[in-house]
């Protein structure tokens, strides 16, 4: 007799839910740090590290809107990152959405080789550059660098985030030393001085193409000043081996300027209101979590 009540499918869906990673919440380091605007300061250097991978650089070159809508691309990227950490169950769906969106993204490079966005190596690289960004942002822009225990907790949470993003488990490093061995090897032996990386650096001082023509003369000086600061931070937060591949100079004076800027940011950020320190999704999620906690306390102590 054929079973027609849908039970096998129901069991499969329940098993899938049990196997899904656990979303982040209050108490995790990602919850405290990933929503800070300062966590995004090294965003351009991470993007450059990503597009220096031949597959990623090729797909971004052919398929991304980074040239025509750089601000929009950045806004969408940051919103997605915030959803991973602060979205609750929506984070799981966002991981699935990203995988689905990237399925059709492929491109052919100048040598005729086809690259796919969902190939395991580039997909893993995109995710794991985030740990480098977190450690580097802590080193320069946090009030104090992460302790060894905090770094380990952050690493463990980053592996959890990889599961949300459907990163192949077999390719995730098992320890922090293993991570740095992997990272250094990728920079030395896989990354290339891709033209997209140079374009990103060149864009920094340019007026975004989406700015109306009449406003461009007024915006140009701000773009130039912001570009100089952005380039200082971006070049300074790249690993030395990546700078060398791109032919970027970095002097002791540059390092002093970066550390001075970083010190100002690191000391002033904790003094700002939470609404100003955190990006919108993170701020709303933190508000909602505190409201839920207050509700649970009220229910626990309600008259019976």
TAJOCOR-V496624 format. One record per backbone hydrogen bond with DSSP energy under -0.5 kcal/mol. CO is the residue of the C=O (numbers start at 1). NH is the residue of the N-H. E is the energy in kcal/mol with one decimal. If there is no record, write none. Layout:
# TAJOCOR-V496624
co->CO nh->NH e->E
co->CO nh->NH e->E
This chain:
# TAJOCOR-V496624
co->2 nh->4 e->-0.5
co->6 nh->10 e->-2.1
co->7 nh->11 e->-2.5
co->8 nh->12 e->-2.1
co->9 nh->13 e->-2.1
co->10 nh->14 e->-2.3
co->11 nh->15 e->-2.6
co->12 nh->16 e->-2.2
co->13 nh->17 e->-2.0
co->14 nh->18 e->-2.0
co->15 nh->19 e->-1.8
co->16 nh->20 e->-0.7
co->17 nh->20 e->-0.7
co->25 nh->28 e->-1.6
co->28 nh->32 e->-1.3
co->29 nh->33 e->-2.4
co->30 nh->34 e->-2.2
co->33 nh->36 e->-1.4
co->35 nh->279 e->-2.9
co->36 nh->39 e->-1.1
co->37 nh->40 e->-1.5
co->38 nh->41 e->-1.1
co->40 nh->43 e->-2.1
co->42 nh->46 e->-1.8
co->43 nh->47 e->-2.3
co->44 nh->48 e->-2.4
co->45 nh->49 e->-2.2
co->46 nh->50 e->-2.3
co->47 nh->51 e->-2.6
co->48 nh->52 e->-1.3
co->50 nh->53 e->-1.5
co->52 nh->192 e->-2.8
co->53 nh->57 e->-3.2
co->54 nh->58 e->-1.9
co->55 nh->59 e->-2.2
co->56 nh->60 e->-2.9
co->57 nh->61 e->-2.4
co->58 nh->62 e->-2.0
co->59 nh->63 e->-3.0
co->60 nh->64 e->-1.7
co->65 nh->69 e->-3.0
co->69 nh->73 e->-2.5
co->70 nh->74 e->-2.2
co->71 nh->75 e->-2.6
co->72 nh->76 e->-2.5
co->73 nh->77 e->-2.3
co->74 nh->78 e->-2.7
co->75 nh->79 e->-2.2
co->76 nh->80 e->-2.1
co->77 nh->81 e->-2.3
co->78 nh->82 e->-2.4
co->79 nh->83 e->-1.9
co->80 nh->84 e->-1.9
co->81 nh->85 e->-1.2
co->82 nh->86 e->-3.1
co->83 nh->87 e->-1.8
co->87 nh->90 e->-2.0
co->88 nh->91 e->-1.4
co->88 nh->92 e->-0.6
co->89 nh->92 e->-0.7
co->89 nh->93 e->-1.3
co->90 nh->94 e->-2.4
co->91 nh->95 e->-2.1
co->92 nh->96 e->-1.8
co->93 nh->97 e->-2.7
co->94 nh->98 e->-2.6
co->95 nh->99 e->-1.8
co->96 nh->100 e->-2.4
co->97 nh->101 e->-2.9
co->98 nh->102 e->-2.0
co->99 nh->103 e->-0.7
co->100 nh->103 e->-0.8
co->102 nh->105 e->-1.1
co->104 nh->106 e->-0.8
co->105 nh->117 e->-2.9
co->107 nh->115 e->-3.3
co->109 nh->112 e->-2.0
co->113 nh->109 e->-2.6
co->115 nh->107 e->-2.1
co->116 nh->119 e->-1.4
co->119 nh->123 e->-2.1
co->120 nh->124 e->-2.5
co->121 nh->125 e->-2.4
co->122 nh->126 e->-2.5
co->123 nh->127 e->-1.5
co->124 nh->128 e->-2.9
co->125 nh->129 e->-1.8
co->127 nh->130 e->-1.5
co->128 nh->131 e->-0.8
co->128 nh->132 e->-1.0
co->129 nh->133 e->-2.1
co->130 nh->134 e->-2.3
co->131 nh->135 e->-2.4
co->132 nh->136 e->-2.5
co->133 nh->137 e->-2.9
co->134 nh->138 e->-2.1
co->135 nh->139 e->-2.1
co->136 nh->140 e->-2.0
co->137 nh->141 e->-2.7
co->137 nh->142 e->-0.8
co->138 nh->142 e->-0.7
co->147 nh->151 e->-2.7
co->148 nh->152 e->-2.2
co->149 nh->153 e->-2.5
co->150 nh->154 e->-2.9
co->151 nh->155 e->-2.4
co->152 nh->156 e->-2.6
co->153 nh->157 e->-2.5
co->154 nh->158 e->-2.2
co->155 nh->159 e->-1.9
co->156 nh->160 e->-1.7
co->157 nh->161 e->-2.4
co->158 nh->162 e->-2.0
co->159 nh->163 e->-1.4
co->160 nh->164 e->-1.6
co->161 nh->165 e->-1.8
co->162 nh->167 e->-3.0
co->163 nh->166 e->-1.2
co->168 nh->171 e->-1.7
co->169 nh->172 e->-1.5
co->175 nh->179 e->-2.1
co->176 nh->180 e->-2.3
co->177 nh->181 e->-2.0
co->178 nh->182 e->-2.3
co->179 nh->183 e->-3.1
co->180 nh->184 e->-2.6
co->181 nh->185 e->-2.0
co->182 nh->186 e->-2.4
co->183 nh->187 e->-2.5
co->184 nh->188 e->-2.3
co->185 nh->189 e->-2.9
co->186 nh->190 e->-2.1
co->186 nh->191 e->-2.3
co->192 nh->194 e->-2.5
co->194 nh->197 e->-0.7
co->194 nh->198 e->-1.2
co->195 nh->199 e->-2.1
co->196 nh->200 e->-2.5
co->197 nh->201 e->-1.8
co->198 nh->202 e->-2.2
co->199 nh->203 e->-2.1
co->200 nh->204 e->-0.7
co->201 nh->204 e->-0.7
co->202 nh->205 e->-0.6
co->203 nh->206 e->-1.9
co->208 nh->211 e->-1.9
co->212 nh->215 e->-1.0
co->212 nh->216 e->-0.9
co->213 nh->216 e->-0.7
co->213 nh->217 e->-0.5
co->215 nh->219 e->-2.0
co->216 nh->220 e->-2.0
co->217 nh->221 e->-0.6
co->219 nh->223 e->-2.4
co->220 nh->224 e->-2.4
co->221 nh->225 e->-2.3
co->222 nh->226 e->-2.9
co->223 nh->227 e->-2.3
co->224 nh->228 e->-1.9
co->225 nh->229 e->-1.9
co->226 nh->230 e->-3.0
co->227 nh->231 e->-2.7
co->228 nh->232 e->-2.0
co->229 nh->233 e->-2.4
co->230 nh->234 e->-2.9
co->231 nh->235 e->-2.9
co->232 nh->236 e->-1.9
co->233 nh->237 e->-1.7
co->235 nh->238 e->-0.9
co->239 nh->242 e->-0.8
co->239 nh->243 e->-2.1
co->240 nh->244 e->-2.4
co->241 nh->245 e->-1.7
co->242 nh->246 e->-1.8
co->243 nh->247 e->-0.7
co->243 nh->248 e->-2.7
co->244 nh->247 e->-0.8
co->251 nh->255 e->-2.1
co->252 nh->256 e->-2.0
co->253 nh->257 e->-2.3
co->254 nh->258 e->-2.6
co->255 nh->259 e->-2.5
co->256 nh->260 e->-2.1
co->257 nh->261 e->-2.4
co->258 nh->262 e->-2.9
co->259 nh->263 e->-2.2
co->260 nh->264 e->-1.9
co->261 nh->265 e->-2.2
co->262 nh->266 e->-3.2
co->263 nh->267 e->-2.3
co->264 nh->268 e->-1.9
co->265 nh->269 e->-2.3
co->266 nh->270 e->-0.6
co->268 nh->271 e->-1.2
co->268 nh->272 e->-0.5
co->269 nh->272 e->-1.7
co->273 nh->276 e->-1.2
co->273 nh->277 e->-2.1
co->274 nh->278 e->-2.3
co->277 nh->37 e->-2.7
co->279 nh->283 e->-2.8
co->280 nh->284 e->-2.6
co->281 nh->285 e->-2.3
co->282 nh->286 e->-2.4
co->283 nh->287 e->-2.3
co->284 nh->288 e->-2.6
co->285 nh->289 e->-2.3
co->286 nh->290 e->-2.0
co->287 nh->291 e->-2.3
co->288 nh->292 e->-2.5
co->289 nh->293 e->-2.1
co->290 nh->294 e->-2.3
co->291 nh->295 e->-2.3
co->292 nh->296 e->-2.4
co->293 nh->297 e->-2.1
co->294 nh->298 e->-2.3
co->295 nh->299 e->-2.5
co->296 nh->300 e->-2.1
co->297 nh->301 e->-1.6
co->299 nh->302 e->-1.0
